[in-house]
Amino acid sequence: MRSGVARDTVGATSELGRGTVGAVMVTFQPEHDLTDRLSRIADQVAWCWIVDNASSGVAKTFVDRTPCTGRVTLLTQERNLGLAAALNVGIAAVRERGLDWALLLDQDSEVEPGLVDALAVALRGAGPDPPIAVIGSNYPGSGVPAAAGGGRGFVDRPTVISSGSAVSLSAIAKIGGMREDLFIDYVDHEFCLRSRARGHRVILATDPRLGHQIGQVTDHAWGGHRVRSSHHAPVRRYYRARNQLLVYRSLGWREPSWMFRDAWIGMKAWVQMLLVEGERVTKVRAIVRGIRDGLCGRSGPAVPS
């Protein structure tokens, strides 16, 4: 399959294919060996970088024994930089190697064969104008059917999740990298919204080629209804509540439809948490602290309460 083509901000042509894409996987305390996950993507890209945020114990063993020969490089950090900063480390490595696109991956995401090809099809279908900043990967359960987009291979989106997304290095050169003071959560939303605010386009490849799950999702029967919940830890509840408000304040007003829909999804997640999850009191306190800090404009790593 021939590569997709887009034009960057200065008019040069940037192709998307194996020879122009570098994969960046951020790890922190992974719960399993990464070898199989890397093998699923290694043949689809020019090079792979693992950016490990100071994993310890058994998790560090999983990272250390990952084969880093051939086209895989391990970049070990001395402390937990957070997701955004770790992504920026990996993106810088992609740039130094002279590649045009960074394929961002979570440690838990399952890459299917043909993922990069699906991204290339979406890029080719979207055309060069306005320039593409991010191409997201579709996954089962995303709510976007493979037939969406009228056969063009893509749909326009306000935001896409970071895992499985290809980010244009030419776009990053113009609008900057990931916002590091967010640390984790809403990093992808903020980058997508900022890209759109600066005249770039965000699209989603409709062919589902990524296995992805947000949190430790479980299903429960409650009052005759099915309730799904992510079981995020209290600190993640803090970051999600805080960063949600920070992003709304900085960029959400530009995309009111996205903002109101996202707020509604967030409120439903809180109700689901209260119905079926443990540590409710601790999580509610974390959410309240996140709302307070978001309203006050505080960012950076969470400070223990």
N, C-alpha and C positions, 0 to 999 in steps of 0.2 A: 504494500500500500504506500503510495507516495505521501510525503510529509505535507502537513498543513503549512500555510505560509501567511505571515502577517507583516505589516510595516510598523517599524518602531517610530519613536517620536521625531527622528531626524530623517525619516524616509528610507532607511536601509531595510533590506528584506531579512527577516528572521524566520528560519524554518523551525518546525517542531518535529523532531524525529530522534532516533536513537543517538545520532552523532551530535545533537545539540542540547540534550537534556542531561542534567545531573540530579540524582536522587538525594534528598536530605531526610534522614530519619532521626528524630530526636528521641532519646531514651531516658527514662528515669525509673529506677526500680522495676525493670520488666519482670513479668511473672513467668516467662518461658524463654526458651532458646530462640534466637533471632535468625538462625541460619536459614530455615525454610522460608521465612518471610522475605529475606534478602534475595534468595535464589529466584523468587517469583518476579522480581523486578530487575535483577542484575542484567539480564539479556535484553532488556527493553531500553536501557539508558547507556550513556557513555561512561559514567562513573557513579559510585555510591559513597556517600559520607554518612557515618553514624556520629551524631553529636550526643555524647553521654553526659548528663547533668549530675556527675558525681554519685553514681549508683554505688550501693554498698552491699555487703553480705552475699547471699546467693545470687541476687540480681547482678552484682558486679561480675560474678562468675559467668553468667549468661552472656554478658557483654564482652568480656575478655576472651572467651573461647570462640567468638564469632570469627569466621575466616576473614582476615583482612589482607589477603593476598589478591593479586590480580587487579580488579577494579573496585575494591572496597577499602576505604580509609576510615580509621577510628580516630575521632577527635575527642579526647577525654578532658572534661572540665574539672577544675579543682573544687568547685562548689556548684550548687544548684543555681544556675543563672535565670531559670524560668524558661518557659516555652519560647517567648518572643525573642529573647536574646540568643538562645540556642539556635533558633531558625536563622537569625542574622549571621551567626558564625558559619553555619552551613552554606548559606547563600553567598557569603564572601568567598568560600572555597570554590563554589561553582563559578563565580566570576573570575577568580584567579586562574582557573583552568581554561578560560576563554569560551565557556558554553553560554548559550542564550536563554535557557529556561531552567528553573529549579523546580523539581517535582517534590513536593512536601509530603511526608508520610508520618503517621503515628506509629508507635511501636506495636499496636494491636491491630492495625489495619491489614486486611488480606487483599493483596493485589492479584487480580486475575490476568490471564494472558490477554494481550491486546489492549491494555489500558492506555498506553501511550498512543497507539493507533487511533483509539476512540477520541483522545484529546486532539490529535492531528486532524481528524475528520471535522470535529467541531470548529477548530480554528479555520480550516479551509472554507467551511460553510459560512462562517461569520464575516469573512472578508477583512480588508485592511483598515477600514475607516468606520468609526473611530478606533484607535489602536487598542488591542486587547491587553489588559493587565493580568487577568487571572482566568484560567479555564478550570472549572471544578469537575470532579468525577462524580458521576451518579452512582447510587448504591441501592440495593433492594430496601424498601421501607422508607425511602426519602420522600415519597409522595409525588415524584415526577416520573411518569411512565416512560418507557423506552420510546413509545410512539410520539411523545411530545415534540413539538418543534416542526411538525409538518414534513418530516423526512430530511430536514437540514442537518440533523445530528447535534443540535444544540438548542438551548433556550437562553434568553437573557435573564439574569438574576441580579437582585440588589447585592446579595452576598452568597458565598459558598463556603463550605467547611474547608479548613486548611488541608486535612488529610486527603491525599490523592489529587491535589490541585497543582497545576503548573503555573508558575509565576514568571512573568517576563522580566528579565534582568534589565532591559532597556526602560521598562516602566519604573522599576525600583530606582534606577539612576535619576529619574525625574522627580518621583514623589517620595522617595525615601523607603526604608525598610520597615520591619515590624515594630510596633510601638512597645518598647521594652518595659516601660513603667507599668503596663498592664499585667506583666508577669505571665499570667495564664488566663484563659477564658476571654472570649470576645476579641482576641488578637486578630483572628481571621475576619470577623465582621468589620472591625475598625479599618483594616487594610483595604478591604473591598469597597467600603463606603468612601474612604479617602481617595481611592483610585477613581471612582466615579465622579467625585467632586472635582478632580483634576482633569476631567475630560477623557478618561479611559473607560473601557467596557469590561464588564464581568459576565462571563457566560458559563453555562453548565453543559458538559457533554451528556447527552441523554442515554447513551448506551451504558447500562450499569456494569462496571468492571471493577468494583471495589466492595469488599466486605467490610462493613463499618458498624460499630455499636458505640453509642454514647453512654459511658458509665457501665455499671453492672446491672443491666436492665432485667427486671423480673415482672411477671404478670401475676395479678391477684384478682380474685373474685370478691367484690365488696358491694353489698346491697343490690345484687343482681346485675352489676356492671363489671366490666373488665377494667382494672386500673393498672397502668404501667408506671414504673418509677425507676429512676437511674441509680439511686443509692449513692450519690456523690457524698464524699466525706465533708464534714463541717467546713474545712478550710476552702474547699471548692465551692460550697454554697456561699461563702463570704466573697470569693473572687467573682462569681457569677453575678451576685447582686450588686456589688460595687462597680464592676466594669460595665455592666449593663447601663447603669446611670451615667458613668463617665462617657461612654460612647454616645448615648442619647444626647447628652449636653453638647458634645463637640460636633457630631455629624448627623445624629438621628433626625434632627429637624429638617434636614435636606431630603429625607426619605420617610415622610410621615406614614405612608402605608406599611412600609417595612417595620417601622418603629412600633406602631400600634399592634401589628400582628405578633411581633416578637414579645411585646409586653404581655399579651394575652397568653402566649405559650408559656412564658415564665410564671405567670400567676397560676396556670393549671398545674405546672410542675410543683409549685409550693403546696397546692392542695393535695396532690398525689403523695407528696412526701409526708404530709401530716396524717394521711389516712393509713399508710402501709409501712413506713420506714421506722427504723430504730433511731435512737439518739435525737428524738424530736426536739427536746428542749435545747440541747447543744446546737443543733442546726438552726433553730429559730433565732437563737442569740447571734449566731454567725451571720445570718441573713440581715438581722437588724443592724449589726455593726457594719456590714457591707453597705447597706442603704445609707447609714449615717456618713460613712467615709465617702461614698459616691456623691452625696449631696454637698459635702464639704470640699470636694475636688481632690481628695487624698488618693495617691496611687503608690506604686512600688510593691515590694514584697510584704506579705501580711505580717503584722506585728502581733505576737501572742497576746491575748487579752488577759 
